[in-house]
Amino acid sequence: MSAIIQKISIRSIDAKRFVMGPEAMRNTKITTSSSITSLHTDASMLFVGFVYSVDYYPNVASIKIEGEIRYANPPLEGIDVANKKLPSALSREIHTAILRFCMPELVLLSKQLELIPPIPMPNMESKKEGYPKVNDNKYDYR
C-alpha cells in the first residue's frame, strides 16, 4: 500500500505586527522557515508536528502556524522518532505539504495585518543585449 498524507491540521496561529504604517515596510526582509517539532508512529500512521514561521525584519511582524500532519502507511525504514529524523525524500514531501498548506493561510493573514505576502517575487531580466539588467525585488506597499 502506498503512503499518503491523510490530514493536515492547524493547532495554533500567532500573528503579530509590531510597527504600523507604510514606512515600516521599506527595506523589509522576509524570512520563512519550516521545522518538524515532533514525530510519533501508531500502527500504520506517522504523526508529524510542525511549525511554519514567517518573520519580517527589522522587527516589523511575525506569523507562526503550528500544526500536525497525519501520514498513512509511511515507509518506516529510516525514520528516527527519538531524534526527529526522516529520510530525505519523505522530509522533502512533508515540507512541501506544509508549504502548500500554510501559504494560502499566510497570504490571508498578511493581508489582514497589512503586510507584504510572504511569496518570493521573481526577478525580471532583459534577454536583449545592450539593455540594462533589471534586478528590482523591492515592493512599495501602500
C-alpha positions as CSV (number, residue, x, y, z in Angstrom):
1,M,0.0,0.0,0.0
2,S,1.4,3.4,-0.9
3,A,2.0,6.2,1.6
4,I,-0.4,9.2,1.6
5,I,-0.9,12.3,3.6
6,Q,-4.3,11.7,5.2
7,K,-4.8,15.0,7.0
8,I,-3.1,18.3,7.8
9,S,-4.5,20.4,10.6
10,I,-3.6,23.7,12.3
11,R,-3.2,23.7,16.1
12,S,-2.5,27.4,16.6
13,I,-1.8,30.6,14.7
14,D,0.2,33.5,16.1
15,A,0.3,36.7,14.0
16,K,1.7,40.0,15.3
17,R,2.5,43.3,13.7
18,F,4.9,45.4,15.9
19,V,5.1,48.5,13.7
20,M,2.3,50.2,11.8
21,G,2.5,52.5,8.8
22,P,3.8,52.1,5.2
23,E,7.2,53.5,6.2
24,A,7.8,50.4,8.3
25,M,7.6,48.2,5.2
26,R,10.5,49.9,3.4
27,N,13.6,47.7,3.1
28,T,11.8,44.8,4.8
29,K,13.4,41.4,4.7
30,I,11.1,38.4,4.9
31,T,12.4,35.1,6.1
32,T,10.4,31.8,6.2
33,S,11.2,28.5,7.9
34,S,9.5,25.2,8.3
35,S,10.5,22.8,11.1
36,I,9.4,19.5,12.4
37,T,8.7,19.7,16.1
38,S,7.5,16.1,16.9
39,L,7.3,12.7,15.4
40,H,5.4,9.6,16.6
41,T,4.1,6.5,15.0
42,D,1.0,4.4,15.6
43,A,0.4,1.1,13.7
44,S,0.2,2.4,10.1
45,M,0.3,6.1,10.8
46,L,3.0,8.7,11.2
47,F,2.1,11.9,13.1
48,V,4.4,14.9,12.3
49,G,4.1,18.1,14.4
50,F,5.4,21.2,12.6
51,V,5.9,24.9,12.9
52,Y,5.9,27.2,9.9
53,S,7.1,30.7,10.7
54,V,7.5,34.0,8.8
55,D,9.5,36.9,10.1
56,Y,9.5,40.4,8.7
57,Y,12.8,42.2,9.6
58,P,13.8,44.6,11.0
59,N,11.3,43.7,13.7
60,V,8.1,44.6,11.7
61,A,6.0,41.5,12.2
62,S,5.9,37.7,12.7
63,I,3.5,34.9,11.8
64,K,3.7,31.4,13.2
65,I,1.5,28.4,12.3
66,E,1.7,25.2,14.3
67,G,0.0,22.1,13.1
68,E,0.1,18.3,12.5
69,I,0.3,16.0,9.5
70,R,-1.2,12.5,9.6
71,Y,0.7,10.4,7.2
72,A,-0.9,7.0,6.4
73,N,1.3,3.9,5.5
74,P,4.6,5.7,5.6
75,P,7.8,3.9,4.7
76,L,9.0,3.2,8.3
77,E,12.6,2.4,7.4
78,G,14.9,5.4,8.0
79,I,12.5,7.1,10.4
80,D,14.2,8.0,13.7
81,V,11.4,9.1,16.0
82,A,13.6,9.8,19.0
83,N,15.8,12.3,17.1
84,K,13.0,13.6,14.8
85,K,14.9,12.5,11.7
86,L,13.2,11.5,8.4
87,P,14.6,10.1,5.1
88,S,15.3,13.0,2.7
89,A,12.6,12.0,0.2
90,L,10.0,11.8,2.9
91,S,11.2,15.0,4.6
92,R,11.0,16.9,1.3
93,E,7.5,15.6,0.7
94,I,6.4,16.6,4.2
95,H,7.9,20.1,4.0
96,T,6.4,20.6,0.6
97,A,3.0,19.7,2.0
98,I,3.5,22.1,4.9
99,L,4.4,24.9,2.5
100,R,1.4,24.2,0.2
101,F,-1.0,24.1,3.2
102,C,0.3,27.1,5.0
103,M,0.9,29.5,2.1
104,P,-2.8,30.4,1.5
105,E,-3.2,31.0,5.2
106,L,-0.2,33.2,5.3
107,V,-1.4,35.3,2.4
108,L,-4.7,35.9,4.1
109,L,-3.1,36.7,7.4
110,S,-0.6,39.1,5.8
111,K,-3.4,40.9,4.1
112,Q,-5.3,41.3,7.4
113,L,-2.1,42.7,9.1
114,E,-1.4,44.9,6.0
115,L,1.9,43.2,5.3
116,I,3.6,42.1,2.1
117,P,2.6,38.5,1.3
118,P,5.5,36.1,2.1
119,I,5.7,34.9,-1.5
120,P,9.0,35.4,-3.3
121,M,8.7,37.7,-6.3
122,P,10.6,36.6,-9.4
123,N,13.4,38.8,-10.7
124,M,12.8,40.1,-14.2
125,E,15.8,40.2,-16.6
126,S,16.1,41.6,-20.1
127,K,17.3,39.0,-22.6
128,K,18.4,41.5,-25.2
129,E,22.0,42.7,-25.4
130,G,22.6,46.4,-24.6
131,Y,19.7,46.7,-22.2
132,P,20.5,47.1,-18.6
133,K,19.7,44.1,-16.4
134,V,16.7,44.7,-14.2
135,N,17.1,43.3,-10.7
136,D,14.4,45.1,-8.6
137,N,12.9,43.0,-5.9
138,K,11.7,45.9,-3.8
139,Y,8.0,46.3,-3.3
140,D,6.4,49.6,-2.3
141,Y,3.4,48.6,-0.2
142,R,0.9,51.4,0.1
